[in-house]
Amino acid sequence: MDKITDDGSRGSSPFRKVIFPAIVAVAAVAGGAYFIRRSRKAQQMAMKHRLSGWQKKEGIDTVATNDMRLRKNRKLQVVIDRTEELEFLKYAFQNSKPKINFVTGPEGCGKSWLVHEALRSCDYVLKVDLNTAKVSNKEEGAHELLNFIMKKSGYYEPKLHSMLREMGISQRGNPNEVALINKQELENGFFFLENVLKEIATTSDQFPCIFIDEFHSLSEKALKSDYFFRFLQWAVHITDLGLAQIIFCGNDLSLGQLDKIRESFRQRRIHYALNYPVLTPDDIKVVLRNADDGKIFDGKMEAIQLLEAFGGQLKDIEHAIDFVDGGMSIHSTISKMVTETAHVVENLCFTPILDEISKASTPSSLKAGYDKFMRCWNMIGAFSKEETILEDHLVFQVFGDHAHEIDIYEKFGIIRYCWPKLGQSTTHQVTLTPISPRYHKAFQQLVNRPGLTKIVLDVKRNLAIMDLVEQERTLKERIAVITDVKSCLTEEGLSFNVEMAKVWKKLSAIWQSIDELKQPWK
């Protein structure tokens, strides 16, 4: 406020002289910067720059190496030749028509590595890693996905307090907090990103790629949400225009959920399935010695034991090495990990069914529970003998009319569908296998567990008793029918016997047909 000087004149306060003009100047600069950055040209320039600098941000060398390394971490660096799969994906992403691609497979089989290698020479890639982003496991996860896509693309939609914080004027708010972009801003972002992709398409001989890694981090609710549906619509639009490849990387279960939720989308995407790599003891014996500098592992024997238990699942082998580093032997380590897995399977599969049986209030519900238990047991038994089983055989021999239960056990994460190696031209029948080699060993342990086998014998005995009771009831009903027929006929010697013979012949034929139809599949 103004103050009165000694001579009676009105002077100016420091606020009017310095502070107010400074505020006006800062506001003008901030406003100008904001509107320039929000302009269409600036947005698209920023997006193009972000897409072109992806290798540097991801720490990827643009020059490919000769080593086909499945993983790079502190424990194992296994050199595996995956050239055939890699070349197949390279062609699919860089030379074929833009489409929506899903690369799926079990945990630790090398999905992300293969996609990264296939995209190594691509100039323009927008990558979002949902595992690193830590999206919500609720419906909001889809909104967060779109938010991260906009953020990684370079789209700028600041809040006032975040602008001031970036300029160093305010400390308000958490700098790590991510404010979700509203729907209108998302549409603007999609519009600008489409224009950038069009510009790239006219100046580059490569298709830009949008790579969503670990998409199984999205929950089923998120896959059902309007936000994810909007992204799928945009992805279909972009690929129809031939502007970019859309690549999702995750597990088979999430893709199966998406196919059920959006059935029409199945015709618009292509699926590339991966399995664990095939390893030999020679592939990892040197690696094991390098993992502990030769202190414990000394040769092929440990490699054979680990491969028999864990196959190509390098994460399991790494965990085993951690236990060995703690002083456990290889044999004890494998037994510990397999036993823990067997407990997981028992709690997931058998315990809920036994709870259902204990709560059954009618003979029919009790029998349904017993039958369900035996189907689960027979499935575990089948996979304990064979690592892969044709889906048709599993349905015919184990599940019958209850084939939908296969999807339940797949959702539990104990079995999965397996596919041929990418690039193979041979035909392939749909097969199922335990989710990993460790689960195959756990199944073998379960079928030999005394406590569980005793429960199975009790269930079989109870089912046999119920079957005998049912047969007894059926026989009593048939005796009653015969008695009723006899009472309706007049007893006149030979004619009576002839009529009874005719009736009995028809009844016995009908009952025989019923008995045959009641027999289980063989």
C-alpha positions as semicolon CSV with decimal commas, in nm:
position;residue;x (nm);y (nm);z (nm)
1;M;0,000;0,000;0,000
2;D;0,111;0,361;-0,059
3;K;0,258;0,566;0,226
4;I;0,262;0,949;0,298
5;T;0,610;1,113;0,283
6;D;0,730;1,397;0,512
7;D;0,643;1,662;0,256
8;G;0,291;1,521;0,221
9;S;0,339;1,351;-0,116
10;R;0,226;0,994;-0,181
11;G;0,518;0,752;-0,247
12;S;0,530;0,391;-0,379
13;S;0,577;0,079;-0,165
14;P;0,835;-0,192;-0,250
15;F;0,542;-0,415;-0,358
16;R;0,444;-0,174;-0,638
17;K;0,803;-0,104;-0,735
18;V;0,953;-0,456;-0,737
19;I;0,732;-0,746;-0,631
20;F;0,424;-0,678;-0,845
21;P;0,620;-0,621;-1,170
22;A;0,820;-0,938;-1,096
23;I;0,503;-1,141;-1,050
24;V;0,362;-1,001;-1,374
25;A;0,685;-1,086;-1,558
26;V;0,696;-1,442;-1,419
27;A;0,329;-1,495;-1,505
28;A;0,389;-1,369;-1,857
29;V;0,687;-1,599;-1,904
30;A;0,503;-1,896;-1,755
31;G;0,192;-1,829;-1,958
32;G;0,392;-1,786;-2,277
33;A;0,589;-2,107;-2,212
34;Y;0,269;-2,292;-2,132
35;F;0,085;-2,188;-2,449
36;I;0,391;-2,251;-2,666
37;R;0,440;-2,597;-2,516
38;R;0,070;-2,671;-2,552
39;S;0,066;-2,573;-2,918
40;R;0,009;-2,844;-3,174
41;K;0,352;-2,802;-3,334
42;A;0,538;-2,816;-3,002
43;Q;0,340;-3,119;-2,882
44;Q;0,413;-3,315;-3,199
45;M;0,781;-3,214;-3,203
46;A;0,815;-3,336;-2,843
47;M;0,638;-3,662;-2,924
48;K;0,857;-3,733;-3,225
49;H;1,168;-3,661;-3,019
50;R;1,052;-3,897;-2,742
51;L;0,981;-4,180;-2,986
52;S;1,316;-4,140;-3,161
53;G;1,518;-4,147;-2,841
54;W;1,382;-4,470;-2,701
55;Q;1,705;-4,674;-2,720
56;K;1,893;-4,422;-2,507
57;K;1,615;-4,402;-2,248
58;E;1,592;-4,782;-2,227
59;G;1,969;-4,825;-2,217
60;I;1,974;-5,030;-2,539
61;D;2,275;-5,041;-2,767
62;T;2,167;-4,983;-3,124
63;V;2,432;-5,230;-3,245
64;A;2,311;-5,588;-3,202
65;T;2,542;-5,837;-3,037
66;N;2,609;-6,191;-3,155
67;D;2,516;-6,342;-2,817
68;M;2,157;-6,460;-2,796
69;R;2,133;-6,387;-2,424
70;L;1,805;-6,484;-2,261
71;R;1,859;-6,268;-1,954
72;K;2,119;-6,034;-1,813
73;N;2,132;-6,021;-1,437
74;R;2,361;-6,078;-1,144
75;K;2,321;-6,458;-1,140
76;L;2,288;-6,610;-1,485
77;Q;2,393;-6,500;-1,830
78;V;2,305;-6,801;-2,041
79;V;2,399;-6,792;-2,407
80;I;2,112;-6,948;-2,601
81;D;2,057;-6,948;-2,974
82;R;1,709;-6,803;-3,032
83;T;1,787;-6,672;-3,378
84;E;1,488;-6,841;-3,542
85;E;1,234;-6,686;-3,304
86;L;1,410;-6,350;-3,315
87;E;1,413;-6,332;-3,694
88;F;1,047;-6,428;-3,703
89;L;0,951;-6,141;-3,469
90;K;1,179;-5,895;-3,650
91;Y;1,000;-5,965;-3,976
92;A;0,658;-5,944;-3,808
93;F;0,731;-5,605;-3,649
94;Q;0,943;-5,438;-3,918
95;N;0,843;-5,582;-4,253
96;S;0,482;-5,697;-4,234
97;K;0,167;-5,489;-4,241
98;P;0,095;-5,298;-3,916
99;K;-0,130;-5,492;-3,683
100;I;-0,203;-5,553;-3,316
101;N;0,048;-5,812;-3,193
102;F;0,037;-6,015;-2,872
103;V;0,356;-6,191;-2,763
104;T;0,276;-6,428;-2,477
105;G;0,439;-6,705;-2,280
106;P;0,513;-6,828;-1,926
107;E;0,707;-6,618;-1,678
108;G;1,080;-6,607;-1,745
109;C;1,072;-6,754;-2,096
110;G;1,237;-6,448;-2,255
111;K;0,937;-6,260;-2,401
112;S;1,049;-5,908;-2,320
113;W;1,408;-5,978;-2,424
114;L;1,300;-6,114;-2,764
115;V;1,071;-5,817;-2,832
116;H;1,346;-5,573;-2,729
117;E;1,591;-5,745;-2,960
118;A;1,338;-5,747;-3,245
119;L;1,287;-5,371;-3,199
120;R;1,656;-5,288;-3,143
121;S;1,705;-5,141;-3,491
122;C;1,371;-4,955;-3,494
123;D;1,410;-4,577;-3,493
124;Y;1,073;-4,490;-3,339
125;V;0,932;-4,684;-3,044
126;L;0,701;-4,585;-2,759
127;K;0,745;-4,831;-2,475
128;V;0,541;-4,856;-2,154
129;D;0,647;-5,116;-1,895
130;L;0,344;-5,177;-1,673
131;N;0,553;-5,364;-1,418
132;T;0,784;-5,067;-1,368
133;A;0,489;-4,827;-1,382
134;K;0,317;-5,029;-1,107
135;V;-0,036;-4,980;-1,238
136;S;-0,330;-5,045;-1,008
137;N;-0,475;-5,397;-0,998
138;K;-0,821;-5,243;-1,006
139;E;-1,028;-5,086;-1,284
140;E;-0,820;-4,765;-1,263
141;G;-0,525;-4,958;-1,407
142;A;-0,650;-4,897;-1,763
143;H;-0,671;-4,522;-1,703
144;E;-0,319;-4,530;-1,561
145;L;-0,199;-4,719;-1,871
146;L;-0,327;-4,441;-2,099
147;N;-0,176;-4,185;-1,864
148;F;0,167;-4,349;-1,895
149;I;0,131;-4,373;-2,273
150;M;0,068;-4,000;-2,292
151;K;0,353;-3,926;-2,052
152;K;0,604;-4,147;-2,236
153;S;0,493;-4,005;-2,571
154;G;0,583;-3,650;-2,464
155;Y;0,229;-3,515;-2,452
156;Y;0,217;-3,215;-2,215
157;E;-0,087;-3,151;-1,994
158;P;0,035;-2,979;-1,678
159;K;-0,155;-2,871;-1,370
160;L;-0,086;-2,521;-1,239
161;H;0,098;-2,640;-0,928
162;S;0,314;-2,880;-1,132
163;M;0,407;-2,593;-1,369
164;L;0,513;-2,374;-1,077
165;R;0,707;-2,663;-0,923
166;E;0,891;-2,725;-1,250
167;M;0,987;-2,356;-1,261
168;G;1,115;-2,371;-0,900
169;I;0,851;-2,129;-0,773
170;S;0,649;-2,373;-0,563
171;Q;0,721;-2,691;-0,366
172;R;0,357;-2,789;-0,343
173;G;0,263;-3,149;-0,409
174;N;0,454;-3,472;-0,439
175;P;0,698;-3,457;-0,736
176;N;0,653;-3,835;-0,785
177;E;0,276;-3,816;-0,791
178;V;0,114;-3,881;-1,129
179;A;-0,207;-3,689;-1,196
180;L;-0,440;-3,881;-1,425
181;I;-0,524;-3,708;-1,752
182;N;-0,893;-3,644;-1,816
183;K;-1,079;-3,789;-2,113
184;Q;-1,066;-3,474;-2,324
185;E;-0,690;-3,448;-2,283
186;L;-0,654;-3,816;-2,370
187;E;-0,842;-3,759;-2,694
188;N;-0,614;-3,463;-2,771
189;G;-0,312;-3,680;-2,697
190;F;-0,436;-3,956;-2,928
191;F;-0,497;-3,698;-3,202
192;F;-0,147;-3,551;-3,175
193;L;0,013;-3,897;-3,155
194;E;-0,171;-4,007;-3,469
195;N;-0,037;-3,700;-3,654
196;V;0,316;-3,780;-3,539
197;L;0,282;-4,138;-3,663
198;K;0,157;-4,008;-3,998
199;E;0,457;-3,778;-4,024
200;I;0,697;-4,062;-3,942
201;A;0,527;-4,289;-4,195
202;T;0,597;-4,039;-4,474
203;T;0,965;-3,986;-4,385
204;S;1,083;-4,328;-4,263
205;D;1,103;-4,670;-4,423
206;Q;1,020;-4,832;-4,084
207;F;0,694;-4,864;-3,901
208;P;0,695;-4,697;-3,558
209;C;0,597;-4,930;-3,274
210;I;0,397;-4,887;-2,954
211;F;0,518;-5,153;-2,710
212;I;0,315;-5,235;-2,396
213;D;0,524;-5,469;-2,179
214;E;0,387;-5,681;-1,890
215;F;0,028;-5,616;-1,998
216;H;-0,086;-5,895;-1,763
217;S;-0,036;-5,638;-1,484
218;L;-0,382;-5,512;-1,585
219;S;-0,665;-5,675;-1,392
220;E;-0,974;-5,826;-1,554
221;K;-1,171;-5,520;-1,438
222;A;-0,921;-5,294;-1,614
223;L;-0,954;-5,497;-1,936
224;K;-1,332;-5,449;-1,915
225;S;-1,309;-5,074;-1,855
226;D;-1,408;-4,804;-2,104
227;Y;-1,055;-4,663;-2,096
228;F;-0,897;-4,985;-2,221
229;F;-1,172;-5,028;-2,480
230;R;-1,098;-4,677;-2,606
231;F;-0,731;-4,765;-2,641
232;L;-0,819;-5,080;-2,837
233;Q;-1,040;-4,871;-3,067
234;W;-0,754;-4,630;-3,128
235;A;-0,510;-4,919;-3,182
236;V;-0,741;-5,076;-3,443
237;H;-0,776;-4,734;-3,612
238;I;-0,399;-4,677;-3,622
239;T;-0,321;-5,023;-3,759
240;D;-0,599;-4,999;-4,018
241;L;-0,435;-4,680;-4,144
242;G;-0,101;-4,864;-4,159
243;L;0,071;-4,615;-3,929
244;A;0,225;-4,827;-3,649
245;Q;0,269;-5,170;-3,499
246;I;0,096;-5,219;-3,162
247;I;0,275;-5,481;-2,948
248;F;0,152;-5,627;-2,619
249;C;0,381;-5,856;-2,421
250;G;0,247;-6,067;-2,134
251;N;0,101;-6,406;-2,040
252;D;-0,156;-6,626;-2,211
253;L;-0,414;-6,590;-1,934
254;S;-0,461;-6,214;-1,982
255;L;-0,498;-6,260;-2,357
256;G;-0,759;-6,530;-2,294
257;Q;-0,948;-6,296;-2,061
258;L;-0,936;-6,020;-2,321
259;D;-1,065;-6,255;-2,593
260;K;-1,364;-6,346;-2,375
261;I;-1,436;-5,984;-2,284
262;R;-1,396;-5,847;-2,639
263;E;-1,480;-6,141;-2,865
264;S;-1,490;-5,927;-3,180
265;F;-1,134;-5,809;-3,108
266;R;-0,999;-6,164;-3,155
267;Q;-1,028;-6,122;-3,532
268;R;-0,823;-5,800;-3,524
269;R;-0,511;-5,922;-3,345
270;I;-0,237;-6,179;-3,406
271;H;-0,086;-6,402;-3,139
272;Y;0,279;-6,508;-3,112
273;A;0,324;-6,766;-2,836
274;L;0,658;-6,853;-2,677
275;N;0,771;-7,145;-2,462
276;Y;1,069;-7,196;-2,236
277;P;1,393;-7,238;-2,428
278;V;1,538;-7,587;-2,448
279;L;1,856;-7,607;-2,241
280;T;2,120;-7,875;-2,198
281;P;2,355;-7,925;-1,903
282;D;2,640;-7,797;-2,120
283;D;2,448;-7,469;-2,168
284;I;2,457;-7,381;-1,800
285;K;2,733;-7,580;-1,629
286;V;2,993;-7,308;-1,695
287;V;2,740;-7,042;-1,602
288;L;2,683;-7,211;-1,266
289;R;3,054;-7,207;-1,194
290;N;3,070;-6,839;-1,289
291;A;2,767;-6,760;-1,071
292;D;2,958;-6,835;-0,752
293;D;3,315;-6,790;-0,880
294;G;3,373;-7,165;-0,861
295;K;3,320;-7,185;-0,484
296;I;3,043;-7,447;-0,484
297;F;2,942;-7,558;-0,832
298;D;3,205;-7,762;-1,005
299;G;3,054;-7,939;-1,300
300;K;2,780;-8,107;-1,495
301;M;2,604;-8,292;-1,210
302;E;2,450;-7,979;-1,057
303;A;2,340;-7,865;-1,402
304;I;2,165;-8,197;-1,464
305;Q;1,983;-8,182;-1,129
306;L;1,868;-7,825;-1,184
307;L;1,753;-7,886;-1,540
308;E;1,556;-8,198;-1,439
309;A;1,373;-7,992;-1,176
310;F;1,336;-7,655;-1,347
311;G;1,397;-7,702;-1,721
312;G;1,436;-7,370;-1,903
313;Q;1,292;-7,163;-1,616
314;L;1,602;-6,959;-1,536
315;K;1,428;-6,766;-1,258
316;D;1,382;-7,091;-1,065
317;I;1,747;-7,180;-1,121
318;E;1,847;-6,837;-0,990
319;H;1,634;-6,886;-0,678
320;A;1,795;-7,225;-0,627
321;I;2,139;-7,067;-0,646
322;D;2,031;-6,813;-0,382
323;F;1,943;-7,101;-0,146
324;V;2,272;-7,274;-0,220
325;D;2,456;-6,951;-0,142
326;G;2,285;-6,971;0,198
327;G;2,442;-7,309;0,268
328;M;2,184;-7,559;0,136
329;S;2,276;-7,847;-0,094
330;I;2,140;-7,867;-0,448
331;H;1,926;-8,170;-0,358
332;S;1,780;-8,001;-0,047
333;T;1,717;-7,681;-0,239
334;I;1,523;-7,859;-0,514
335;S;1,322;-8,057;-0,256
336;K;1,237;-7,738;-0,067
337;M;1,119;-7,549;-0,376
338;V;0,918;-7,841;-0,516
339;T;0,756;-7,912;-0,177
340;E;0,653;-7,548;-0,139
341;T;0,502;-7,560;-0,487
342;A;0,313;-7,880;-0,402
343;H;0,162;-7,705;-0,097
344;V;0,053;-7,417;-0,320
345;V;-0,119;-7,655;-0,564
346;E;-0,287;-7,845;-0,280
347;N;-0,423;-7,525;-0,126
348;L;-0,541;-7,389;-0,460
349;C;-0,703;-7,706;-0,594
350;F;-0,789;-7,965;-0,331
351;T;-0,860;-7,762;-0,017
352;P;-1,154;-7,563;-0,166
353;I;-1,312;-7,883;-0,302
354;L;-1,282;-8,056;0,035
355;D;-1,446;-7,752;0,193
356;E;-1,734;-7,787;-0,054
357;I;-1,767;-8,156;0,036
358;S;-1,774;-8,083;0,409
359;K;-2,055;-7,829;0,357
360;A;-2,264;-8,049;0,124
361;S;-2,618;-8,090;0,256
362;T;-2,768;-8,329;0,000
363;P;-2,651;-8,659;-0,152
364;S;-2,639;-8,499;-0,499
365;S;-2,417;-8,209;-0,388
366;L;-2,197;-8,451;-0,196
367;K;-2,153;-8,670;-0,503
368;A;-2,082;-8,362;-0,718
369;G;-1,806;-8,266;-0,476
370;Y;-1,655;-8,614;-0,479
371;D;-1,661;-8,624;-0,861
372;K;-1,497;-8,282;-0,884
373;F;-1,224;-8,393;-0,644
374;M;-1,152;-8,702;-0,854
375;R;-1,137;-8,498;-1,177
376;C;-0,878;-8,271;-1,018
377;W;-0,685;-8,570;-0,884
378;N;-0,690;-8,746;-1,222
379;M;-0,566;-8,427;-1,393
380;I;-0,276;-8,398;-1,147
381;G;-0,201;-8,767;-1,197
382;A;-0,202;-8,732;-1,575
383;F;0,041;-8,438;-1,567
384;S;0,265;-8,620;-1,320
385;K;0,323;-8,886;-1,588
386;E;0,341;-8,665;-1,898
387;E;0,460;-8,306;-1,925
388;T;0,232;-8,225;-2,218
389;I;-0,116;-8,365;-2,291
390;L;-0,344;-8,302;-2,586
391;E;-0,640;-8,092;-2,479
392;D;-0,884;-8,333;-2,648
393;H;-0,736;-8,628;-2,456
394;L;-0,756;-8,441;-2,126
395;V;-1,120;-8,355;-2,187
396;F;-1,212;-8,705;-2,298
397;Q;-1,022;-8,897;-2,030
398;V;-1,059;-8,667;-1,728
399;F;-1,313;-8,386;-1,751
400;G;-1,590;-8,506;-1,984
401;D;-1,884;-8,264;-1,959
402;H;-1,686;-8,044;-1,719
403;A;-1,422;-7,921;-1,965
404;H;-1,476;-7,565;-1,840
405;E;-1,279;-7,663;-1,528
406;I;-0,961;-7,657;-1,740
407;D;-1,001;-7,279;-1,761
408;I;-1,028;-7,261;-1,382
409;Y;-0,698;-7,442;-1,330
410;E;-0,537;-7,226;-1,599
411;K;-0,659;-6,918;-1,411
412;F;-0,511;-7,061;-1,090
413;G;-0,177;-7,052;-1,272
414;I;-0,089;-7,422;-1,241
415;I;-0,135;-7,530;-1,605
416;R;-0,105;-7,348;-1,936
417;Y;-0,148;-7,400;-2,307
418;C;0,176;-7,462;-2,494
419;W;0,253;-7,373;-2,852
420;P;0,501;-7,466;-3,127
421;K;0,825;-7,276;-3,165
422;L;0,791;-6,955;-3,364
423;G;0,891;-7,003;-3,724
424;Q;0,799;-7,371;-3,741
425;S;0,579;-7,465;-4,035
426;T;0,450;-7,794;-3,894
427;T;0,089;-7,825;-3,783
428;H;0,021;-7,820;-3,411
429;Q;-0,249;-7,971;-3,194
430;V;-0,358;-7,781;-2,884
431;T;-0,176;-7,918;-2,581
432;L;-0,161;-7,834;-2,211
433;T;0,130;-7,853;-1,970
434;P;0,211;-7,756;-1,610
435;I;0,288;-7,384;-1,583
436;S;0,659;-7,465;-1,537
437;P;0,880;-7,775;-1,496
438;R;0,880;-7,713;-1,119
439;Y;0,503;-7,769;-1,114
440;H;0,548;-8,096;-1,303
441;K;0,775;-8,214;-1,021
442;A;0,525;-8,088;-0,764
443;F;0,247;-8,291;-0,929
444;Q;0,464;-8,601;-0,904
445;Q;0,515;-8,533;-0,537
446;L;0,143;-8,481;-0,473
447;V;0,030;-8,811;-0,622
448;N;0,270;-8,992;-0,386
449;R;0,184;-8,792;-0,073
450;P;0,039;-9,038;0,186
451;G;-0,212;-8,796;0,339
452;L;-0,357;-8,701;0,003
453;T;-0,368;-9,057;-0,129
454;K;-0,563;-9,157;0,185
455;I;-0,818;-8,885;0,109
456;V;-0,843;-9,015;-0,248
457;L;-0,912;-9,369;-0,122
458;D;-1,182;-9,235;0,111
459;V;-1,342;-9,042;-0,175
460;K;-1,336;-9,349;-0,400
461;R;-1,491;-9,564;-0,124
462;N;-1,768;-9,309;-0,063
463;L;-1,838;-9,286;-0,436
464;A;-1,859;-9,667;-0,457
465;I;-2,104;-9,673;-0,164
466;M;-2,316;-9,403;-0,326
467;D;-2,312;-9,597;-0,652
468;L;-2,429;-9,915;-0,477
469;V;-2,706;-9,722;-0,303
470;E;-2,814;-9,582;-0,638
471;Q;-2,815;-9,933;-0,789
472;E;-3,020;-10,061;-0,497
473;R;-3,274;-9,781;-0,544
474;T;-3,296;-9,856;-0,917
475;L;-3,350;-10,229;-0,857
476;K;-3,625;-10,159;-0,603
477;E;-3,800;-9,932;-0,853
478;R;-3,778;-10,203;-1,117
479;I;-3,914;-10,467;-0,883
480;A;-4,205;-10,235;-0,811
481;V;-4,267;-10,195;-1,184
482;I;-4,268;-10,574;-1,238
483;T;-4,510;-10,618;-0,946
484;D;-4,744;-10,354;-1,087
485;V;-4,737;-10,515;-1,430
486;K;-4,814;-10,856;-1,285
487;S;-5,109;-10,723;-1,088
488;C;-5,258;-10,574;-1,403
489;L;-5,254;-10,902;-1,599
490;T;-5,511;-11,184;-1,562
491;E;-5,351;-11,510;-1,464
492;E;-5,465;-11,760;-1,729
493;G;-5,191;-12,016;-1,753
494;L;-4,994;-12,007;-2,076
495;S;-5,138;-11,676;-2,202
496;F;-5,021;-11,506;-1,881
497;N;-4,669;-11,641;-1,918
498;V;-4,655;-11,526;-2,280
499;E;-4,766;-11,172;-2,187
500;M;-4,519;-11,154;-1,898
501;A;-4,239;-11,269;-2,131
502;K;-4,323;-10,990;-2,379
503;V;-4,333;-10,723;-2,106
504;W;-4,015;-10,851;-1,943
505;K;-3,831;-10,850;-2,276
506;K;-3,923;-10,485;-2,342
507;L;-3,842;-10,376;-1,985
508;S;-3,508;-10,554;-1,975
509;A;-3,407;-10,397;-2,310
510;I;-3,499;-10,049;-2,183
511;W;-3,315;-10,097;-1,852
512;Q;-3,009;-10,234;-2,028
513;S;-2,996;-9,925;-2,252
514;I;-3,029;-9,698;-1,947
515;D;-2,749;-9,880;-1,766
516;E;-2,521;-9,849;-2,069
517;L;-2,589;-9,477;-2,104
518;K;-2,506;-9,423;-1,736
519;Q;-2,161;-9,573;-1,778
520;P;-1,877;-9,316;-1,768
521;W;-1,665;-9,248;-2,076
522;K;-1,383;-9,489;-2,139
